[in-house]
Amino acid sequence: MRNAFADEITRLSAGDSRVVVLSGDIGNRLFNKFKATSGDRFINCGIAEANMMGMASGLAMSGFRPVVYTITPFTTTRCFEQIRVDVCYHNAPVIIVGTGSGLSYAQLGPTHHSCEDIAILRTLPGMTVFCPSDPAEMRRGLCAALKQDGPVYIRLGKKGEPTVTDKNDGFELGRANTLRSGEDVCLISTGTILPVVLAAADRLEEQGVSVRVENFHTVKPLDTDRLKDVFTQYNLIGVVEEHGRIGGLFGAISEWLVLQRPHNTRLLSFAVDDVFLHEVGTQDYARQRFGLTGDNIFNCILEAHKDR
Amino acid sequence: MSNSIVELEHISRRIRTRIVENSHNTGMPHLGSCLSCVDILTALYFEIMEIDPEHHRHGTRDRFVMSKGHGAPALYQILAMRGFFPYADLVESDHKGGGVFGEHPPTPDHLPGIEAATGSLGHGLPIATGMMLACRLDAQKNKAFVLLGDGECNEGSIWEAAMFAGAQKLENLVVIIDYNKWQATDRSHDIMALDPLPEKWRAFGWSTYEIDGNDMTQVVDALRNVPDKTGRPVAIIAHTVKGKGISFMEDDNNWHYRIPTAEEVIAAKRELKVET
């Protein structure tokens, strides 16, 4: 996904001289094409994220469209106050891109994991939180983000994500896409965990459980029309995200849900537990550790479905 | 503009009078911090900067960023006197509910003449650095002037920006440090090893100057001299006195938070010898 990001921003910058990329001393060679075509608009800001975010705000307030790129914890929690004050308070149209989100940098250890970013960024007024599920969706979202009037956070994975979305899905920031329709259960997913959700749905279908899959690529603004629709139709809904259970998509949906009329839907959360992962392992290992696998989702949903 | 030093000093005294009166009327603190930087603000807005209050968003304007955001009450007075909005707006604003003149500057969308909403320290310099990157990309020669407090130089983000601007040789970026030797609760050099400030900025790639920041001639001369042909950003270390201009406030850090009584306002006006 990060290669697709570099490719897409290079393409977009060629047609829009306002696009400026600010990198926090990462992306060795990743931006070579960008540098070749728009070299003066590539700024290596060093390992100084607070300054980088402040400068992005200054560039945005001067008419440019800065795109800030570094590893997710460093472009979100590291410089949260600069995002809050310099970017969001000024409603500056800065695109904040985090690479290696969730557990995709599992092997780098918890300093490089990001299971809090959705939670904290969606507290900020005016912020859009976009979690693409595959490279193609990331491209569509990046184009849309450049047309937004305010700040957008884009939560990238790492590399090798399979394409699971349809390029003719009528992508719009803030509007969920229905990937599959089904009668019995609804699975709501955000971000690169989507293929795992689809695998769980396949297995459930084999067991005769009909599954609808919703792709909530945008966590903020939350598509509450779609939520009203699914919470009216289903009494078993699972929310899946490669993010902490506190404050992510499950949190956002829960906040919305308690303000609705009484309902009898059972809601299950598949997310990262409220712990730091002290064991080293691959992204798949880390996902497994927290039950973010097709098998676990399948088992939990099947059990809950039988329980009704 | 071409005001004489005497005229600029007169403006400074009027601004100081208004700041003190406004503090009494509204209960806005940070008098000491506002009074120390008045001469710098007067020189910038009435002599140095290319600005047009009628077209305050013009792309080639010089920028001023009050990085020490608690200097806002001084900035409001300067902007009003320079014609960015009527003085009556400031005097009649509702400070108890609905006004825009808070203890720290609002966003540019909410008050003409404001370039950045500051208040959390250490933010203004990075923002202004971004503005100067934008000007460089647009091949414009306009300047950004950033006022830092000495206490504000505790913040790491100031030094991140300093290191970056030094390497990028942003020669139209000008930092002025309102070096009044105090921060909120103590002598600044007793809390952090701030001295020697000129050497620090030089080591980060800046061209540095040391002046008496309450001497109008020195302030104007230093500000006229930028960019200074070294190709480097410029840091002016302006030695100032907290509470400058009112004898019973000078160098007394109680005036970081104290609000003057009616009698103290009269006494201050008597010393400043001007009406608002």
Boltz contact constraints between the chains, C-beta under 6 A:
constraints:
  - contact:
      token1: [A, 48]
      token2: [B, 160]
      max_distance: 6.0
  - contact:
      token1: [A, 50]
      token2: [B, 157]
      max_distance: 6.0
  - contact:
      token1: [A, 50]
      token2: [B, 160]
      max_distance: 6.0
  - contact:
      token1: [A, 51]
      token2: [B, 126]
      max_distance: 6.0
  - contact:
      token1: [A, 51]
      token2: [B, 157]
      max_distance: 6.0
  - contact:
      token1: [A, 51]
      token2: [B, 160]
      max_distance: 6.0
  - contact:
      token1: [A, 51]
      token2: [B, 161]
      max_distance: 6.0
  - contact:
      token1: [A, 51]
      token2: [B, 164]
      max_distance: 6.0
  - contact:
      token1: [A, 54]
      token2: [B, 123]
      max_distance: 6.0
  - contact:
      token1: [A, 54]
      token2: [B, 126]
      max_distance: 6.0
  - contact:
      token1: [A, 54]
      token2: [B, 127]
      max_distance: 6.0
  - contact:
      token1: [A, 55]
      token2: [B, 126]
      max_distance: 6.0
  - contact:
      token1: [A, 55]
      token2: [B, 129]
      max_distance: 6.0
  - contact:
      token1: [A, 55]
      token2: [B, 130]
      max_distance: 6.0
  - contact:
      token1: [A, 57]
      token2: [B, 127]
      max_distance: 6.0
  - contact:
      token1: [A, 58]
      token2: [B, 127]
      max_distance: 6.0
  - contact:
      token1: [A, 58]
      token2: [B, 130]
      max_distance: 6.0
  - contact:
      token1: [A, 58]
      token2: [B, 131]
      max_distance: 6.0
  - contact:
      token1: [A, 59]
      token2: [B, 130]
      max_distance: 6.0
  - contact:
      token1: [A, 59]
      token2: [B, 133]
      max_distance: 6.0
  - contact:
      token1: [A, 59]
      token2: [B, 134]
      max_distance: 6.0
  - contact:
      token1: [A, 62]
      token2: [B, 131]
      max_distance: 6.0
  - contact:
      token1: [A, 62]
      token2: [B, 134]
      max_distance: 6.0
  - contact:
      token1: [A, 64]
      token2: [B, 134]
      max_distance: 6.0
  - contact:
      token1: [A, 85]
      token2: [B, 120]
      max_distance: 6.0
  - contact:
      token1: [A, 85]
      token2: [B, 123]
      max_distance: 6.0
  - contact:
      token1: [A, 86]
      token2: [B, 123]
      max_distance: 6.0
  - contact:
      token1: [A, 86]
      token2: [B, 127]
      max_distance: 6.0
  - contact:
      token1: [A, 89]
      token2: [B, 117]
      max_distance: 6.0
  - contact:
      token1: [A, 90]
      token2: [B, 107]
      max_distance: 6.0
